[in-house]
Amino acid sequence: MAEQEISKGESLFLKGHRHACHIMIYADTDAKLFGKTPIKHIVLMQMRFDGLLGFPGGLVNPGEETLEAGLSRELWEEIGVALKVGPEDYCSSCLALSPPNLVTHFYTKKLSEEEVREIERAAVSSAADHGLEVMGMFRVPLYCLKRGGGFPSFLLHAFVGSARSQLISGLRALGLLSPAQLQAALAKAEELRQSSSH
């Protein structure tokens, strides 16, 4: 999906546009994969009803609620936790060129590892949309293993709309992966994609 950056303020004056808000929830961790590979950060995403990967959130109505209130409402439905989202969590807005008349707003929120675990438990046990609009929450593997396992392989999945670019820009902006790590993962993902198409 092609998109064009726009300020949040400008976007709210657009007539006839729908607004979608999504959030990258993340935390730091000392955990190690197999007791060796440092995981460092937890980033939550979800599998949607259509089989695509995306971030929690959805359509909001800025005529009736703030973007943040609408996102908090969507999070209650999708993850089963009342997570307060404020203007300080705002990251970016983009005008989607396809589908037309859609503005996507992206937020990031840092929580503790225990708060993330609570979201994971609630998403399965009490979220109204679990098994309907949302098939499940998962953690993004931010490490790189031999032969491209981990993050490079993860990037080959099908993402909804701008979720893949939001993930990459969020990781870059928050410093969860260095520019060199991101570039290496993207290059390895492209190499894996090309080798699987032969």
N, C-alpha and C positions, 0 to 999 in steps of 0.2 A: 504494500500500500504506500503510495507516494504521499508525502505530507509536507506542510510548511509551518514553521514555528510562528506562533502568535502570542501576544501577552494575554494573561488571564483576563485583565481588564478589558482589552479590545474584544476578546471572544464573547464576553457577556453582552455586548451591544449588537452582535450579529443577529439578524432576523431570520427565522425559519431554520435555525440550526439546532441539532440535538447535541447534548453534552454527555460524554462518558468519562467517569473518573475511576482510576485504578491506582493501586498502591503496592509498593515493594516493601514488605515487612522484613526486617533483618535484625540479626544479633551477632555478637562476637561469641566465640566458643574456643575452649582449649582442647576439644575432642580431637582424636586422631583416628583416621581410617586404618583398621587392622593394627592399631597401636603404633603406627609408623608415620603415615602421611598426615600432616597437620591440616585440619579442615578450616580453621581460622574464623570463618563466617558462615552463618546460616542465612539463606535467602529463601523465602517461601513463594511458591507459585502454585497454580492449580491446573488440573485437567478439566476442561469445559465439557459441556454436553455434546459438543460437535467433534470431540476428539482433539481439539487444538489446545495448546498450552497458553496460559495467560496469567495475569495478576488478578487478585481479588478486586471486585468493584463492579461497576455497571453504569447504566444510564441514570442520570439525575435530571431534575427539573429546576434550573436556577430561578425560574419565575416563582417557585413555591418554597425553595429552600436554598441555603448556601451550598456551594459545591462540596464543602467539607461535611456539612450535615447530611447531604445526599449520599456521599461516600460512606459515612459512618453507618447510615441506614442499610446500604448495600452490604457492608461488612457484617452487620448483625445477621442478615439473611444468609450470607455465604459462609461465614466462619463461626457463627454462633457466639460471638464475643462482642460486647459493647466497647469498641475501640474508638477513643476520641481522636479525631483527626482535626488539626488546626491549620491555619494559614502558614505556620512555620514549617509544616511538613511538605508544602508545595514545591514541586520541582520544575515542571514545564507544561506548556500547552501547545498543541499542534492542530492545524486545520487539515483534516484528511481530505485528499482529493478524490479518493474512492474508498468507501462509499461517499457520495456527495453530502454536503451539509451536516458533517459530523465534526465536532471538536473533541479531541482527547486531552484530558488533563491527567498528569502523572504526579504522584506523591511518593515520598519515601518516609519510613518511620522506623527508628531504632528502638528495639525493646531488649529486655534481658533474655537470656537463654530460657529461663523458667517461664517467662511470659509467652515465648514462642511455643514452648511445649504445651502450655495451656490452650493456645489457639489450635494447635494440632489435635489435641484431645477433643475440644469443643466442636471443631469442624466435622468430626465423625459422629459425635454423640448428640449434639443439640442444634446444629445449623439446619434451618428450614430447607435450604436448597441442596443439602448433601444427597447425592444420588439422583438429583433432578437436573438442575442447571450446572451443578458442580459435581464431578465424579470423584474428586479427592484432592487434598493438598499434598505437596511434596517439597522436599528441599532440593535446591539446585546444587549439583556437584561442582564446586568452584576450584577443585584441584585438577591437575593434569597427570594422568598415569601413562605408562609406556604404551606405545602404539595408538595414542590418541584417546584413551579412555578418560572418563570424567567430563570436564567442561567442553572440550572440543566435540566429543560425541553427542553431548547434550544439545549443542547448537544445531545439530542436524535435524532435530525434531520440527514438527509443524507448529508454528506459533500463530496466534490470532493477531490480525492487524499489525500494530506497531510494537507488540510485546517484546519481540526479540531486540529491536533497536532500543526500547526503553530499558531492558535488562542491561544491555551493554553500556548505555549512557549512564544508568544509575550506578553500576559497578565502578565506572570511570570517575564519576563525580564524587562518589563517597570514598574513593580510594580503597575499595575492597579488593580489587586486583590492580596491579600496576599497569601503566600503559604497555610495557614490554610483555607482561603476562597476557594481557588482552590480545595484543597483536599476535603473539605466538599461538594462542588458542584459536583465534579466527583463521590464521593461516593453516593450522592443522585441520580444522573443521573443513576448510575448502579442499584440502588435500584428500581427506576422507570422502568427501562428497564426490570428487572427481573419480577416485578409485572405485567407489561403489557403482558408478554409472557405466563402468567398462565391463 
